[in-house]
Amino acid sequence: MPTVYLLKTFGLFVLTALAEIVGCYLPWLWLRQGRSAWLLLPAAASLTLFAWLLTLHPTGSGRVYAAYGGVYVGVAILWLWRVDGVAPTAYDLAGVALCLAGMAVIMFGPRA
């Protein structure tokens, strides 16, 4: 499998995860921190972008959703660290490694 394909697939998963996290984080700010309800507009746009990005993968939707979950976990832990200011634990990092290994098996395993 070409390296460019691997990088493109992983990069697309990362962008997809960021779109989903932003789309969920903005309503969280509104509901939990009393921020403006106007945050719901960019949240909706971000979640629309998330759904569109999932359609760009060249394999079956079930496989994409399953593999995407592994990358989402990794991006969410990075978000926890960089945005929420909470350093990941060794268990967080071990969980991310397991999820990314699962993603790689699902997306890049041989096909019949």
Protein Blocks (a to p, Z undefined) as FASTA:
>chain_A
ZZklmmmmmmmmmmmmmmmmmmmmmmmmmmmnopafklmmmmmmmmmmmmmmmmmpcbdf
klmmmmmmmmmmmmmmmmmmmmnopacdfklmmmmmmmmmmmmmmmmmccZZ
